Amino acid sequence: MQQEPLNLVEFQRKFSTEEACVEHLFKLRWPEGYRCPRCGHASYCFHTTRRLYQCSKCKYQVSVTAGTIFHKTRTPLTHWFWMIFMMARQRSGLSMLSCQRMLGIKTYKTVWTMGHKIRKAMGDRDSQYQLAGLVEMDEAFVGPKKPGPRGRGAKGKATVVIAVESHDKHAGFAVMRHVPSADSDQILSVAQDKVLPASNVRTDGWRAYQALG
């Protein structure tokens, strides 16, 4: 079952301190308890000065932020977590200047770099997601208004295949892909890449969708 996102009050309560953020990252990295990345040993000690976890067996040291967008950051994790929360929940977009003012970050370069890393991480995550359950697919033709046929007969416009999860009359995750044309090969390629097998796909009956089976 998909977990409901935290509201503003719940988020502030859960991630109000640096320690709470570190604990959350620790659980994400080692959900079943610490394991040394080098030898797999389960025992460790924590260096409070360098904030590193050291394996008790091979002495390998690792940071909880290693390999993440927070690696070697000098900005408090609480600021990072708040910025992720605001960017993820603000549907109309969020300016970096607004983030800088709200979080009290000194330089615009710092907040811009943070925003760039967060957007890339969100894009990388979304690129791996596959739609499931009931999925609705259709095409759209994007471009300036021109005289002549509309819809599939339109010329000089970009063709975009769209797939959206449908949950009790509410839209879920969505995928959009620019394709050369709305033929069966392109539609099948999008479906195989972004829709899980055994999902139910609803279309408008256009013959190209018959390739989905």
N, C-alpha and C positions, 0 to 999 in steps of 0.2 A: 504494500500500500504506500502511495506517495505521501511523504510527510508534508504537512502544511508549513509554509514559510513563517519565520518569526515576524511578529509585528515590532514596531519601534520600541515599545516598552520591554518586551521579552528579549530583544536583541541587546539593549543596554544592560539589562540585568545579567545576561549570560556572558557578555564580553566586556565587562566594565574595567578589567585590569589586564596588565601585560601577562600575568601568570595564567589567567583564564584562556588567553589566546594561545599561549605556548602549550597548555594542556590539550586544547582542541587540536592543534597541529600534531602533537605527539600521538593522539588517538587515531588521527587520519593516517599517519605514517606507519604506526604499529598497532593496528586494531586488535591484535591478539597478544599484545605485549611486546616489549623491546626485543629485537633481534639484530645482532651485529650485521651490518651490510657486507662485511668481509668474510667472517667465519660462521655467522649464524648463532653465536653464543647468546644466551638470554640474560646474562648478568652484566650489570654496568654500574658505573659511578658517574656523578654529575659534577662537572667543574663549574662552580658558581661564577668565577671570575670571567672565564672565556665562554661560558654558557654552551658547553659541549658535552655530549654523552660519550663516555669512554668505555669500550668493551673491557670487561675484567679479564678476559683471556688473552686476546691479541693486542690490546691497548689501542685499537683503532678508534679515532675520534670522529664524531659526526655531529653536525648541527641539525636541529629539528627543522630549520628553514632551508637546508641544503637541497638544491634541485627545484626550488619553488621560486615564485616571483618575489619572495621576501628575502632571498639569499643576500647576505652582507649588507642589508639595509640599515641605515642609521635612524630611520623614522620608526617611531613606536608601532608595534603591531596593532595596538588599539586604533591608531589612525588608519592603517591599512584596512582593517576589518570594517570600520565605519565607511570608508570610501567604497569598498566592494558592496556593502549593503545599499548605499545610496545609488550607485550606478546600476545595480541589478534591479532595484525597485522603481526607479524613475523611468516610466515608459516614454516620456517625451524627451528624454535626454538630459544630461547634466553637464554644465560647463565646468571646466577646470578652475576657472576663477571663482565660481561659487564654492567648489570644494575647498579651495585654498582659504577662502574667508571663513567657512564654517568650521574647518578643522584647525585653523590657526597655523598652517604650514608657511614657513618664512618665505620661500622662493617659489616662483611659478615654475621654474625648471624642474624642481623636485616633484611637484604635484602633476605636472605634465608627464613625466617619466612614469610615475605610479599609474596614472590613467592609461597610458599606452600599454604597460605590462598587463594590467587588469583586462583591458579589451582583448588583447591577444590571447590570454588564458581562456576567456569566455568563448572566443571564436574557436579555439582549438577544441574545447569541450563540446561545443555545439556541432562541430564538424564530424564528431564521432557518434553522435546520437542517431538512433534509428527509430522511425515512427512505428507504432504498434496499435493493435485493436482495430477500430473502424477508422479508415483513412480516406479522406476525400481528395481527389486529384482533378486538376483542371489546368488550362493554359491561359496566359494573359499576353497581350501584345502591347508593348510599351514603346512610346515615342511620340513625336509631335503629331498634331492633327493634320491629316492630308486628305485631299479629295480621293474618292474611290471606295472600294469595298471596306467594310469593317470586319473585325473578328479574324477568323482564320484566313480570309482572303486579303487581309490588309498587306500592303507592300511598304517597305522602308521602315519597318518597326522590328524591335527586338522581341523574340519569342521566349517566354519564361514559363517553365513548368512549375506548378505549385502543388504541394501536398500538405495537408493539415490533419492532425488528429482530431477526432470528434468525440467529446465526452459529454453525454447527456445534453446535447444541443449547445454545448460550450466548446470553443476551440481550445486545443492543447498546443503542443509543439508544432511548428510549421517549418517547411523547407521550401526554398525557392532556388531554381537553377536556370541560368541562361543557356539555351540550347539553339543549335543551328536551325532546327525546324521541329514541328510538333508531330513527327512521324512515329511509328511503332518502335523503331530501334531506340530513339532518344527517350521515349517515355518508359520503355522497359529498362533502360540503363539507369534512369533516375530511381525507379521503383526497386531494382535489385540493390542499389547502393544505399538508399535511405529508408526503405520500408522493410520491416522484419518479415520473414516467411510466415505463411499462414494468417497474415492480416487480411481483413476484409477491405477491399478498395471500392469506393463508390465514385462513379464517373457519370458524365452526361451521355454516354453511349457512343461517342465519337469512335469510328472504327479503329483508330490507332491504339485505343485502350484494350482491344481484344487480345493483344499480345500478352496481357497480364494473366490470362487464363482464369 
